[in-house]
């Protein structure tokens, strides 16, 4: 019995081990079946690699990467799989991953003489421009055009535009029908400011390869600049049809949708961009912008923190970060960001105003005045900038200068646009321009200096020279138009601005074109320009303001109300000028109760603004309160005695109150102004009073 128990004890471990071994074997088979890499068999791996090559040719880089990954997992010893994966990663701008795959391909037997152009591209994506140039020089003759493209990009990044142009011209000579070459040429010209040349190159690239995503993205960017936001959307959509998760296309698409006002669609595009590239700082930045526009500043800050500082040096990030810092009361941090932005973009008026505000909040009044000094020196300085500087002068005890600036801020109209004054003396700038005769960067300060010195003819001659030498640069034609306006030639200025608008139809070009057309007596062309711009940029505040203003002047009160209410929904209730125009529009439409509400709101915000006092007073007059109206209309005329429209409103109020002599005097003063529009009505009133 004892022996039997011993035999049982010896047999039990053997059976248990057999059961365990069998279980492990079954588990291993299951794991092999369900957890094995895709395309584990070599034939399937080779098919995946072939599909990757075809997908990349079709400009679907994300799909190409997935297929190449499957091929590499299934057959890691196939060098073609690693090369296919590297090429897909290069298309997706993953320089680190691409460089690693290139080395794996060489280790697996790929000819090392055939990879320098690819390795150069990978180094370029990592910001190693000098190393990329050295590697591109080793490119096999069969890939010389590719190597030259890398050289062009590297030299562009280094700021050596002459060398970049030389490399890309050579690439075009070698491969005249290569869409990638023409896309790089277009991108270079875009960077260099030659929008005409960039547009021509992008058109050629798209013609050569209608499905090339990079060519389509570039074309979309150029169309957005040249024609407007709405016209650009189909180009980005075509790129996304090829590769639904193309990160660059999604970012440009989201940014354009956001500017058009399609916020929900823009957010959806940013989410897809984050799926395509986890933690994408560009996508997070756009989400923060959308949040800030909606007034959700805490959310915007939270989103920006997720970027990890990856794009903190970009101008848009500096401006957004400065805005959020000011809103949160972090004025020192705001100043650091905004000072850097102003140093890089001296003519960024929005940044200067925000910087001045941050400085005032920290009792740095003199620095705030200095920040806005170039802005308030312009005749077209806006009331907010003037008010900020006035507050600065109040802080340092100069109440006389503060009062002068507040008077300017209260005036209902601004002067014509001008340029900033020169930062250096005329002889120094002339010598610099003589040393660099073909460089617009040297000529522009000289033009400003000549203008500041009172030499309009000399400034115009230099502006004409710049425009002739840079026919594809919008800024050159804008400068020429400005000089022509200053010399009293609005028709010629309109032609120069139109050439700029043909290249880049943005807000500054649109506003200048309208001003020049209007001054030249071509109101129909001005109206067409505004309508075209609004069709492409339906959410542009400046264009909406101008459109509403024209509707109001034209007696289209219902349309003006719709436009102004749309604006109010965008900018809020704290805009005195907007509230005043709403008061005028509702008065014209006969809705006097609403008109009085808006007039009172405007007057509460800016009681010293003559246009505000006039709008509130006119609403009172039309609603039957003649005595209250006269008090406000008198104030408006006292503040701005030469404004014909204000004198005409006061004349009508005086006539209603039977104050004939005062009514006649104001009607005659209104008629004395050539710009006065209601001449027939004023003549009729004078006849009646006589």
C-alpha positions in Angstrom: 0.0 0.0 0.0 2.8 2.2 0.8 4.4 1.5 -2.6 1.2 2.3 -4.4 1.0 5.7 -2.8 4.5 6.4 -3.8 3.9 5.5 -7.4 0.9 7.8 -7.4 3.0 10.7 -6.1 5.6 10.1 -8.9 3.0 10.0 -11.7 1.1 13.1 -10.7 3.8 15.7 -11.5 4.3 14.2 -14.9 0.7 14.4 -15.8 0.5 18.0 -14.5 3.5 19.0 -16.5 2.0 17.5 -19.7 -1.2 19.4 -19.1 0.7 22.7 -18.5 2.9 22.1 -21.6 -0.2 21.4 -23.7 -1.8 24.6 -22.4 1.3 26.6 -23.2 1.4 25.2 -26.6 -2.3 26.0 -27.3 -1.8 29.6 -26.0 1.3 30.0 -28.2 -0.7 28.9 -31.3 -3.5 31.3 -30.4 -1.0 34.1 -29.8 0.7 33.4 -33.0 -2.5 33.4 -34.9 -4.0 36.6 -33.4 -1.0 38.7 -32.3 1.4 38.0 -35.2 2.5 41.1 -37.2 0.5 41.9 -40.3 1.7 40.2 -43.4 4.0 37.8 -41.5 4.5 35.6 -44.6 7.1 37.0 -47.0 4.7 37.0 -50.0 2.2 39.1 -48.1 5.0 41.4 -46.9 6.2 42.0 -50.4 2.7 42.8 -51.6 2.3 45.3 -48.7 5.5 47.0 -49.8 4.4 47.2 -53.4 1.1 48.7 -52.2 3.0 51.3 -50.2 5.0 52.4 -53.3 1.7 52.8 -55.2 0.0 54.7 -52.5 2.9 57.1 -52.2 2.8 57.7 -55.9 -0.9 58.5 -55.4 0.1 61.0 -52.7 -1.5 59.0 -49.9 1.5 59.1 -47.5 -0.4 57.9 -44.4 -1.7 54.9 -46.3 1.8 54.3 -47.7 3.3 54.3 -44.2 0.8 51.8 -42.9 1.5 49.4 -45.7 5.2 49.8 -45.5 5.0 49.1 -41.7 3.1 45.9 -42.4 5.7 44.9 -45.0 8.6 45.6 -42.6 7.1 43.7 -39.8 6.4 40.7 -42.1 9.8 40.7 -43.6 12.3 42.8 -41.7 15.2 41.6 -43.9 13.8 43.2 -47.1 15.6 46.5 -47.6 12.9 47.7 -50.1 10.4 47.7 -47.2 12.6 49.9 -45.1 13.2 52.3 -48.0 9.5 52.4 -48.7 8.8 53.2 -45.1 11.5 55.9 -45.1 10.0 57.6 -48.1 6.6 57.6 -46.6 8.0 59.1 -43.4 9.8 61.8 -45.4 6.5 62.7 -47.0 5.0 62.9 -43.5 7.9 65.1 -42.4 9.2 62.5 -39.9 12.9 63.1 -40.4 14.1 61.1 -37.3 12.1 58.0 -38.2 13.1 58.3 -41.9 16.8 58.5 -41.1 16.5 55.3 -38.9 14.7 53.4 -41.6 17.3 54.5 -44.2 20.0 53.0 -42.0 18.0 49.8 -41.5 17.7 49.5 -45.3 21.4 49.8 -45.7 22.0 47.3 -43.0 19.7 44.9 -44.8 21.7 45.2 -48.0 20.4 48.3 -49.8 23.0 50.0 -51.9 24.4 52.9 -49.7 25.1 54.9 -52.9 21.4 55.2 -53.5 20.4 56.9 -50.2 22.3 60.2 -49.8 19.4 62.2 -51.3 17.0 60.6 -48.9 19.3 61.0 -45.9 19.8 64.7 -46.8 16.0 65.1 -46.8 15.7 63.5 -43.4 18.5 65.7 -42.0 16.8 68.8 -43.4 13.5 67.9 -41.6 15.5 67.7 -38.4 16.8 71.3 -38.9 20.3 70.1 -39.8 20.6 72.3 -43.0 24.4 72.2 -43.2 24.6 68.5 -42.9 21.7 68.2 -45.4 23.7 70.2 -47.9 26.8 68.0 -47.5 24.7 64.8 -47.9 22.8 66.2 -50.9 26.1 66.7 -52.7 26.6 62.9 -52.6 23.4 62.2 -54.4 23.6 59.6 -57.2 23.1 61.2 -60.6 19.8 59.4 -61.0 18.5 61.4 -58.0 20.3 64.7 -58.8 17.0 66.6 -59.1 15.9 65.3 -55.7 19.2 66.4 -54.2 18.9 69.8 -55.8 15.4 70.2 -54.3 16.9 69.5 -50.8 19.6 72.0 -51.5 17.0 74.6 -52.5 15.0 74.0 -49.3 18.2 74.1 -47.1 19.4 77.3 -48.6 16.0 78.9 -48.2 16.0 77.9 -44.5 19.4 79.5 -44.2 18.3 82.7 -45.8 20.6 82.3 -48.9 17.9 82.9 -51.5 20.4 83.3 -54.4 21.8 79.8 -53.8 18.3 78.4 -53.3 17.1 79.9 -56.6 20.2 78.5 -58.4 19.6 75.0 -57.1 16.0 75.0 -58.0 16.5 76.4 -61.4 19.0 73.6 -62.1 16.5 71.1 -60.8 13.9 72.4 -63.2 16.3 72.2 -66.1 17.1 68.6 -65.3 13.5 67.6 -64.6 11.1 70.1 -66.3 8.1 67.8 -65.9 8.6 66.9 -62.2 5.7 68.3 -60.1 7.7 68.1 -56.9 10.3 70.3 -58.4 7.7 73.0 -59.4 6.1 72.7 -56.0 9.4 73.5 -54.3 10.0 76.4 -56.7 6.5 77.7 -55.9 7.1 77.3 -52.1 10.5 79.1 -52.5 9.0 82.0 -54.5 6.2 82.3 -51.9 8.7 82.6 -49.1 10.7 85.1 -51.1 7.6 87.3 -51.6 7.3 86.7 -55.4 3.6 85.8 -55.3 3.2 86.0 -59.1 6.1 83.6 -59.7 4.8 81.3 -56.9 1.3 81.2 -58.4 2.7 80.3 -61.9 4.9 77.6 -60.4 2.0 76.1 -58.4 -0.3 76.1 -61.4 2.3 74.2 -63.3 2.8 71.7 -60.5 -0.9 71.0 -60.3 -1.2 70.7 -64.1 1.7 68.1 -64.1 0.3 66.1 -61.2 -3.3 67.0 -60.4 -3.3 64.6 -57.4 -0.1 65.7 -55.8 -1.1 66.7 -52.2 1.9 69.0 -51.7 1.1 70.9 -54.9 -2.6 71.1 -54.0 -1.8 72.5 -50.5 0.5 75.1 -51.9 -2.0 76.0 -54.5 -4.6 76.4 -51.8 -2.4 78.7 -49.8 -1.7 80.9 -52.8 -5.4 81.0 -53.8 -6.2 82.0 -50.3 -3.7 84.8 -50.5 -4.6 85.8 -54.0 -8.4 85.5 -54.1 -9.7 84.8 -50.6 -10.6 82.2 -48.0 -13.6 80.6 -49.7 -11.8 80.1 -53.0 -9.0 78.2 -51.2 -11.2 75.6 -49.4 -11.7 73.3 -52.5 -7.9 73.0 -52.9 -7.4 71.7 -49.4 -10.4 69.5 -49.8 -8.9 68.0 -52.9 -5.7 67.2 -51.0 -7.6 65.6 -48.3 -9.5 63.4 -50.8 -6.1 61.9 -51.6 -5.0 61.5 -48.0 -7.7 62.1 -45.4 -5.2 62.5 -42.6 -2.6 64.6 -44.3 -1.5 66.8 -41.4 -0.4 69.9 -43.4 -3.6 69.9 -45.4 -5.7 69.6 -42.3 -3.9 72.5 -40.6 -4.4 74.8 -43.5 -8.0 73.6 -44.0 -8.8 74.2 -40.3 -7.2 77.7 -40.3 -9.1 78.7 -43.4 -12.4 77.4 -42.0 -11.9 79.2 -38.8 -11.3 82.5 -40.5 -14.4 82.0 -42.7 -16.4 81.5 -39.5 -17.1 77.8 -39.8 -15.9 77.1 -36.3 -17.4 73.6 -35.9 -15.9 72.4 -39.1 -12.6 74.0 -38.1 -12.6 72.1 -34.8 -13.3 68.8 -36.5 -10.3 69.4 -38.8 -8.1 70.1 -35.9 -9.2 66.9 -34.2 -8.3 64.9 -37.3 -5.0 66.6 -37.4 -4.4 65.5 -33.8 -5.3 61.9 -34.8 -2.8 62.2 -37.6 0.0 63.6 -35.5 -0.6 63.2 -31.7 0.1 66.4 -29.8 0.3 68.5 -33.0 1.2 72.0 -31.7 -0.3 73.6 -34.8 -3.7 71.9 -34.2 -3.6 72.9 -30.5 -2.8 76.5 -31.4 -5.8 76.7 -33.8 -8.0 75.2 -31.1 -6.7 77.9 -28.7 -7.4 80.6 -31.2 -11.0 79.4 -31.6 -11.5 79.3 -27.8 -10.1 82.8 -27.4 -12.3 84.1 -30.2 -15.3 82.7 -28.3 -14.1 84.5 -25.1 -13.0 81.2 -23.4 -9.6 82.5 -22.3 -9.0 80.0 -19.6 -9.7 77.1 -22.0 -7.4 78.8 -24.6 -4.6 78.9 -22.0 -5.1 75.3 -21.0 -4.9 74.2 -24.7 -1.8 76.3 -25.3 0.0 74.7 -22.4 -0.3 71.3 -24.2 2.0 72.6 -27.0 4.9 72.3 -24.7 6.5 75.5 -26.1 7.1 73.8 -29.5 5.9 76.9 -31.5 6.2 79.6 -28.9 8.4 81.7 -31.2 5.9 82.0 -34.0 4.3 85.4 -34.4 0.8 84.1 -34.1 1.7 82.4 -30.8 3.4 85.5 -29.4 0.3 87.6 -30.1 -2.1 85.0 -28.8 0.1 84.4 -25.7 0.4 88.1 -25.1 -3.3 88.6 -25.3 -4.0 85.7 -22.9 -1.4 87.0 -20.5 -2.9 90.5 -20.5 -6.4 89.0 -19.9 -5.0 87.0 -16.9 -3.2 90.0 -15.5 0.3 88.5 -16.2 1.6 91.8 -17.6 5.3 91.1 -17.3 5.0 87.8 -19.3 2.8 89.6 -21.8 5.4 92.4 -22.2 8.2 89.8 -22.9 6.2 88.2 -25.7 4.9 91.4 -27.3 8.3 93.1 -27.2 9.7 90.2 -29.2 6.9 90.4 -31.7 7.2 94.1 -32.2 11.0 93.8 -32.7 10.3 91.3 -35.4 7.2 93.1 -36.9 7.7 96.8 -36.2 4.5 97.7 -38.2 2.3 95.3 -36.3 -0.1 97.9 -34.8 -2.2 95.3 -32.9 0.9 94.1 -31.1 2.0 97.7 -30.3 -1.4 98.5 -28.8 -1.5 95.3 -26.7 2.1 96.0 -25.5 1.2 99.6 -24.6 -1.8 98.3 -22.6 0.4 95.8 -20.7 2.9 98.6 -19.9 0.2 101.0 -18.7 -1.1 98.3 -16.3 2.4 98.1 -14.8 2.7 101.9 -14.5 5.3 102.0 -17.3 3.6 105.0 -18.9 6.7 106.4 -20.7 7.4 103.0 -22.3 3.8 102.7 -23.3 3.9 106.1 -25.0 7.1 105.0 -26.8 5.5 101.8 -28.0 2.7 103.7 -29.7 4.5 106.8 -30.7 4.9 105.6 -34.4 1.2 104.7 -34.5 -0.2 108.0 -33.2 2.2 109.9 -35.4 0.1 108.6 -38.3 -2.9 110.7 -39.4 -5.0 107.5 -39.5 -4.3 106.5 -35.9 -7.4 104.8 -34.4 -9.2 106.2 -31.3 -8.1 103.3 -29.1 -4.4 103.9 -29.8 -4.8 107.6 -29.2 -6.7 107.0 -26.0 -4.0 104.7 -24.7 -1.3 107.2 -25.4 -3.4 110.0 -23.8 -3.7 107.9 -20.6 0.0 107.5 -20.6 0.5 111.3 -20.8 -2.0 111.7 -18.0 0.1 109.3 -15.9 3.2 111.4 -16.3 1.4 114.7 -15.7 1.3 116.1 -19.2 -2.4 116.9 -19.3 -2.2 119.3 -22.2 -0.8 116.6 -24.6 -3.3 114.1 -23.2 -6.2 116.5 -23.9 -4.9 117.0 -27.5 -4.8 113.2 -28.1 -8.3 112.7 -26.5 -9.6 115.4 -28.9 -8.2 113.4 -31.8 -9.6 110.2 -30.5 -13.1 111.8 -30.3 -13.1 113.0 -33.9 -15.5 111.0 -36.0 -13.1 110.4 -38.9 -9.4 109.5 -39.3 -7.0 110.7 -41.9 -5.5 108.9 -44.8 -3.2 105.9 -44.3 0.5 106.7 -44.1 3.6 104.7 -43.5 5.8 104.6 -40.3 8.6 107.1 -40.2 12.2 106.1 -40.9 14.3 104.7 -38.1 17.6 106.2 -39.4 18.9 109.3 -41.0 18.3 110.0 -44.7 22.1 109.9 -45.6 22.6 106.6 -43.8 19.6 105.0 -45.5 20.6 106.4 -49.0 24.1 104.9 -48.6 22.7 101.5 -47.5 20.3 101.5 -50.5 23.2 102.4 -52.9 25.2 99.4 -51.7 22.2 97.1 -52.2 20.4 98.6 -55.3 18.3 95.5 -56.0 17.2 94.8 -52.4 13.7 96.0 -51.5 14.5 95.7 -47.8 17.1 98.5 -48.2 14.9 100.7 -50.5 11.7 100.7 -48.3 13.3 102.6 -45.4 14.8 105.1 -47.8 11.3 105.8 -49.3 10.0 106.3 -45.7 12.9 108.7 -45.0 12.4 110.7 -48.2 8.7 111.0 -47.3 9.5 112.1 -43.7 11.9 114.7 -45.2 9.1 116.1 -47.3 10.6 114.9 -50.6 7.4 113.3 -52.1 8.7 113.3 -55.6 11.9 111.5 -54.6 9.9 109.0 -52.6 7.5 108.4 -55.5 10.5 107.8 -57.9 12.0 105.3 -55.5 8.6 103.6 -55.1 8.2 103.3 -58.9 11.7 101.8 -59.1 10.9 99.2 -56.4 7.6 98.2 -58.1 9.3 97.9 -61.5 12.0 95.6 -60.1 9.6 93.5 -58.1 6.5 93.0 -60.2 5.5 89.9 -58.3 5.7 91.4 -54.8 2.4 92.9 -53.6 4.1 95.1 -51.0 6.0 96.9 -53.8 2.7 97.9 -55.6 1.1 98.9 -52.2 4.0 101.2 -51.6 3.7 102.8 -55.0 0.0 103.2 -54.5 0.6 104.9 -51.2 3.0 107.4 -52.8 0.5 108.1 -55.6 -2.2 108.8 -53.2 0.0 111.2 -51.2 0.8 113.0 -54.5 -2.9 113.4 -55.3 -3.2 110.8 -58.1 -5.9 108.4 -56.8 -6.7 106.9 -60.3 -3.1 105.9 -60.7 -3.0 104.7 -57.1 -6.1 102.5 -57.7 -4.2 100.8 -60.6 -1.2 100.1 -58.4 -3.4 98.8 -55.6 -5.3 96.6 -58.1 -2.0 95.1 -59.2 -1.2 94.3 -55.5 -4.8 92.9 -55.1 -4.3 90.6 -58.1 -1.3 89.1 -56.3 -2.7 89.2 -52.7 -6.3 90.3 -52.1 -6.1 90.8 -48.4 -7.6 93.4 -46.0 -5.0 96.1 -46.5 -5.1 95.8 -50.3 -8.9 95.8 -50.2 -9.2 98.9 -48.1 -6.7 100.8 -50.2 -8.4 99.9 -53.4 -11.7 101.1 -52.1 -10.2 104.4 -50.8 -8.5 105.0 -54.2 -11.5 104.1 -56.3 -13.7 106.3 -54.1 -11.3 109.2 -54.3 -11.1 108.8 -58.1 -14.9 109.0 -58.4 -15.3 105.3 -59.2 -17.8 104.3 -56.5 -19.1 101.3 -58.5 -15.6 99.8 -58.7 -15.2 100.4 -55.0 -18.5 98.7 -54.2 -17.6 95.7 -56.5 -14.2 95.4 -54.7 -15.9 95.3 -51.3 -18.6 92.8 -52.5 -15.9 90.5 -53.9 -13.8 90.6 -50.7 -16.8 89.9 -48.5 -17.8 87.0 -50.7 -14.4 85.4 -50.0 -14.0 86.7 -46.4 -17.5 86.7 -44.9 -16.3 87.1 -41.4 -13.8 90.0 -41.9 -14.7 92.7 -39.4 -13.2 95.6 -41.4 -15.2 94.7 -44.5 -18.4 94.1 -42.6 -18.0 97.6 -40.9 -17.5 99.3 -44.3 -20.4 97.4 -45.9 -22.7 98.4 -43.1 -21.5 102.0 -43.2 -22.2 102.2 -46.9 -25.7 100.6 -46.4 -26.4 103.2 -43.8 -25.3 106.1 -46.0 -27.3 104.7 -48.8 -30.5 104.6 -46.7 -30.6 100.8 -46.8 -31.5 100.7 -43.1 -32.8 97.1 -42.8 -29.7 95.8 -44.5 -27.5 98.0 -42.3 -29.2 96.7 -39.2 -28.6 93.1 -40.3 -24.9 93.8 -41.0 -24.4 95.8 -37.8 -26.1 93.2 -35.6 -23.9 90.5 -37.1 -20.9 92.7 -36.2 -22.2 93.2 -32.7 -22.4 89.4 -32.3 -18.8 89.2 -33.2 -17.2 92.1 -31.3 -19.6 92.6 -28.4 -21.4 95.6 -26.9 -18.4 97.7 -25.9 -17.9 99.4 -29.3 -19.2 103.0 -29.1 -18.9 103.6 -32.9 -20.9 100.3 -33.6 -23.6 101.3 -31.1 -23.8 104.7 -32.7 -24.3 103.3 -36.2 -26.9 100.9 -34.8 -28.7 103.9 -33.3 -28.6 105.6 -36.7 -29.8 102.5 -38.6 -32.7 101.9 -36.2 -33.6 105.6 -36.4 -33.7 105.4 -40.1 -35.9 102.3 -39.9 -38.3 104.1 -37.6 -37.6 101.9 -34.6 -37.0 104.8 -32.2 -37.1 102.9 -28.9 -34.3 100.6 -30.0 -32.5 103.5 -31.5 -32.5 105.4 -28.2 -31.2 102.3 -26.4 -28.2 102.0 -28.7 -27.7 105.8 -28.7 -27.6 105.9 -24.9 -25.2 102.9 -24.8 -22.9 104.6 -27.2 -23.0 107.9 -25.3 -22.2 106.1 -22.1 -19.1 104.7 -23.7 -17.9 107.8 -25.5 -19.7 111.0 -24.5 -17.0 113.2 -26.1 -17.3 111.6 -29.5 -19.2 113.9 -31.8 -20.5 111.1 -34.0 -21.9 109.4 -30.9 -23.5 112.6 -29.7 -25.0 113.2 -33.1 -26.4 109.6 -33.4 -28.0 109.8 -30.0 -29.3 113.4 -30.6 -30.8 112.4 -34.0 -32.6 109.5 -32.5 -34.0 111.8 -29.9 -35.1 114.3 -32.6 -36.8 111.7 -34.7 -38.6 110.3 -31.6 -40.0 113.7 -30.8 -37.7 115.0 -28.1 -36.5 118.2 -30.0 -35.2 120.0 -26.9 -33.1 117.1 -25.8 -31.9 116.5 -29.3 -30.7 120.1 -29.8 -28.6 119.8 -26.6 -26.8 116.8 -27.9 -26.5 118.0 -31.6 -25.1 121.3 -30.4 -22.4 119.3 -28.5 -21.6 117.3 -31.6 -21.1 120.4 -33.7 -19.1 122.1 -31.0 -16.7 119.1 -30.9 -16.5 118.9 -34.7 -17.6 122.3 -36.2 -16.5 121.5 -39.8 -18.5 118.3 -40.2 -21.3 119.0 -42.7 -23.5 116.1 -41.7 -23.5 117.2 -38.0 -24.4 120.8 -39.0 -27.2 119.5 -41.2 -28.8 117.5 -38.4 -28.6 120.5 -36.1 -30.1 122.7 -38.8 -33.2 120.5 -39.0 -33.6 120.4 -35.2 -33.4 124.2 -35.1 -36.0 124.5 -37.8 -38.3 122.2 -36.0 -37.9 124.4 -32.9 -38.5 127.5 -34.9 -35.0 128.9 -34.4 -34.7 130.1 -38.0 -31.5 132.1 -37.8 -29.6 129.2 -36.3 -31.2 126.7 -38.7 -30.2 128.9 -41.7 -26.6 129.3 -40.5 -26.1 125.6 -40.0 -27.7 124.6 -43.3 -25.5 127.1 -45.1 -22.4 125.8 -43.3 -23.3 122.3 -44.4 -23.8 123.4 -48.0 -20.4 125.0 -47.9 -18.7 121.6 -47.6 -18.2 120.0 -51.1 -18.6 116.5 -49.6 -22.1 117.2 -48.3 -24.6 114.8 -49.9 -28.1 116.1 -48.9 -27.7 119.3 -51.0 -31.3 119.3 -52.4 -32.8 118.9 -49.0 -30.7 121.6 -47.5 -31.6 124.0 -50.3 -35.3 123.2 -49.8 -35.0 124.0 -46.1 -33.2 127.3 -46.8 -36.0 128.2 -49.3 -38.6 127.4 -46.7 -36.8 129.4 -44.0 -36.4 132.4 -46.3 
